[in-house]
Amino acid sequence: RENTIHSTLHWGPMIDGGHPNYGLSYTLPEGIFADDFHIVETEWDKNIVKTYCNGELFYTIDISASGLEAFHHPFFFIINFK
């Protein structure tokens, strides 16, 4: 786990104990994140959210699709570090 990060969007109301979400993970080719500094970036515009690790794109979601209107309103981020 020390060599993997996740980028996930969560939205919508709770249904049967869960809610809609979509995410992907990035795993370092070698070592763990604590071994060195790493740059994690998220780009968010009116159509798409992209996440990169060390310049490598690993996550993309099209937020212009129906049902993803939540991402076109004021929003907050939750960032978890261990």
C-alpha positions in Angstrom: 0.0 0.0 0.0 2.9 2.4 0.6 3.5 2.4 -3.2 0.0 3.2 -4.3 -2.2 6.3 -4.4 -5.9 6.7 -5.4 -7.9 9.3 -7.2 -11.7 8.9 -6.7 -14.7 11.2 -7.2 -17.8 10.5 -5.1 -21.2 12.1 -5.8 -24.9 11.7 -5.4 -27.1 10.5 -2.5 -26.5 7.4 -0.5 -28.3 4.4 -1.9 -28.3 1.1 -0.1 -25.3 2.2 2.0 -23.3 3.5 -0.9 -23.1 6.3 -3.4 -21.9 6.7 -7.0 -18.1 6.9 -7.3 -15.4 6.4 -9.9 -11.7 6.1 -9.2 -8.4 4.6 -10.3 -5.1 3.9 -8.6 -1.5 4.6 -9.5 1.3 2.3 -8.2 5.0 3.4 -8.3 7.1 1.2 -10.6 9.5 0.7 -7.7 9.9 1.8 -4.1 7.4 3.5 -1.9 6.1 7.1 -1.7 8.1 7.8 1.5 11.4 7.1 -0.4 11.3 10.4 -2.3 9.3 13.5 -3.1 6.5 13.0 -5.7 4.2 15.4 -7.5 0.5 14.6 -7.6 -1.6 17.0 -9.7 -5.3 17.2 -10.4 -6.6 19.3 -13.3 -10.3 20.1 -13.2 -12.2 22.1 -15.9 -15.8 22.2 -16.9 -15.6 18.9 -18.8 -13.0 16.7 -17.3 -11.0 15.8 -14.2 -7.5 14.4 -14.7 -5.0 13.2 -12.0 -1.3 12.7 -12.6 1.6 11.3 -10.5 5.0 12.5 -11.4 3.7 13.7 -14.7 2.0 10.4 -15.7 -1.7 10.6 -16.3 -3.5 7.8 -14.5 -7.1 9.0 -14.0 -9.6 10.7 -16.2 -13.3 11.2 -15.8 -15.7 13.1 -18.2 -17.8 15.3 -15.9 -19.9 16.7 -18.7 -21.9 13.5 -18.8 -25.5 13.4 -17.4 -25.7 12.7 -13.7 -22.4 14.5 -12.9 -23.8 18.0 -12.4 -22.5 18.0 -8.8 -19.0 18.7 -10.2 -20.2 22.0 -11.7 -21.2 23.6 -8.3 -19.2 24.7 -5.3 -17.3 21.7 -4.0 -14.7 20.6 -1.4 -11.8 18.2 -1.5 -10.9 15.5 1.0 -7.2 14.6 0.9 -6.1 11.7 3.0 -2.4 11.2 3.9 -1.0 8.3 6.0 
